[in-house]
Each structure stands twice: as structure tokens, then as C-alpha cells.
């Protein structure tokens, strides 16, 4: 991902987090909400930087994991890594 796409992703994530804060009524985030915010930020970083090590830490390795994205559906951790991160996102980042 280039810097422009990374910046757009971070702005979108910030907007989602701000909307969640508004819906909560400006109450402090619970521990679960904070954990989800960290997970979302790490997911975005793993995609933006094609960080397979980080992806391996945040994705479940259970065989029943399903990930649906614009170019298809992946079943299982191996397919997510190979088809989404390596082939889809890797191809997009090389095309820029």
C-alpha cells in the first residue's frame, strides 16, 4: 500500500472510532472496546504494510475461519494468508 492509501485507511478508522465514541455517549471505552480498537488498528497495519507476522498474531488459525473480501472468500488461515495477503494485497501494492 502506498502512503496515500494508508492515510485514507487511518482516517477511515479514526472516523469509525469517533462515531463509536459518539454512540457511547462519550463514556470511557470499556476494556473490550479498547481491545477491539487495538485489534482493528493492528489489522489495518498488517494489511497496509503486508506484515504477515502481525497478521499471524491477529488472525485465528482455526480451520473454520472465513474471510469475505471484494475478490473472494477465503476459508482457513492458510487461504487468508495466501490468497488475501500475498496474492490480492501483494499484487495491489506492487501495481502502485
C-alpha positions as CSV (number, residue, x, y, z in Angstrom):
1,X,0.0,0.0,0.0
2,X,1.2,3.4,-0.7
3,X,1.2,6.3,1.7
4,X,-2.0,7.7,0.3
5,X,-3.9,4.5,0.8
6,X,-2.5,4.1,4.3
7,X,-3.6,7.6,5.2
8,X,-7.1,7.1,3.9
9,X,-7.4,3.8,5.9
10,X,-6.2,5.5,9.1
11,X,-8.7,8.4,8.6
12,X,-11.5,5.9,8.0
13,X,-10.5,4.0,11.1
14,X,-10.4,7.2,13.1
15,X,-13.9,8.2,11.9
16,X,-15.3,4.8,12.9
17,X,-13.7,5.1,16.3
18,X,-15.1,8.6,16.7
19,X,-18.6,7.5,15.7
20,X,-18.4,4.7,18.2
21,X,-17.4,7.2,20.9
22,X,-20.4,9.4,20.0
23,X,-22.8,6.5,20.1
24,X,-21.5,5.5,23.6
25,X,-22.4,9.0,24.8
26,X,-18.8,10.0,25.3
27,X,-18.4,7.4,28.1
28,X,-14.9,6.0,28.5
29,X,-14.3,2.9,26.4
30,X,-14.6,-0.4,28.1
31,X,-11.7,-2.9,28.2
32,X,-13.5,-4.9,25.4
33,X,-13.9,-1.8,23.2
34,X,-10.2,-0.8,23.7
35,X,-9.1,-4.3,22.8
36,X,-11.3,-4.2,19.7
37,X,-9.8,-0.8,18.7
38,X,-6.3,-2.3,19.1
39,X,-7.2,-5.3,17.0
40,X,-8.7,-3.1,14.2
41,X,-5.6,-0.9,14.2
42,X,-3.4,-4.0,14.0
43,X,-5.5,-5.5,11.2
44,X,-5.2,-2.2,9.2
45,X,-1.4,-2.1,9.8
46,X,-1.0,-5.8,8.8
47,X,-2.8,-5.0,5.5
48,X,-1.2,-1.7,4.9
49,X,2.3,-3.0,5.5
50,X,1.7,-6.5,4.3
51,X,3.0,-7.7,7.6
52,X,2.4,-11.4,7.6
53,X,3.9,-11.8,11.1
54,X,1.4,-9.4,12.6
55,X,-1.4,-11.0,10.5
56,X,-0.4,-14.3,12.0
57,X,-0.8,-12.9,15.5
58,X,-4.3,-11.3,15.0
59,X,-6.0,-14.0,12.8
60,X,-7.4,-17.2,14.2
61,X,-5.7,-20.2,12.9
62,X,-8.9,-22.3,13.3
63,X,-9.9,-24.1,10.1
64,X,-13.4,-22.7,10.1
65,X,-12.2,-19.1,9.8
66,X,-14.0,-17.4,6.9
67,X,-12.9,-14.1,5.4
68,X,-15.0,-12.4,2.7
69,X,-13.4,-9.6,0.7
70,X,-14.1,-7.9,-2.7
71,X,-12.1,-10.5,-4.6
72,X,-13.4,-13.7,-3.0
73,X,-13.9,-15.8,0.1
74,X,-11.1,-17.4,2.0
75,X,-11.6,-20.4,4.3
76,X,-8.9,-21.1,6.9
77,X,-5.9,-19.2,7.9
78,X,-3.7,-20.5,5.1
79,X,-6.1,-19.2,2.4
80,X,-6.3,-15.8,4.1
81,X,-2.5,-15.5,4.1
82,X,-2.0,-16.9,0.6
83,X,-5.0,-15.5,-1.3
84,X,-5.7,-12.3,0.5
85,X,-2.5,-11.0,1.9
86,X,0.0,-12.4,-0.6
87,X,-1.9,-12.6,-3.8
88,X,-4.5,-9.8,-3.5
89,X,-2.9,-7.2,-1.4
90,X,0.6,-8.1,-2.6
91,X,-0.5,-7.7,-6.2
92,X,-2.2,-4.4,-5.4
93,X,0.8,-2.9,-3.6
94,X,3.2,-3.9,-6.5
95,X,0.8,-2.4,-9.0
96,X,1.1,1.1,-7.5
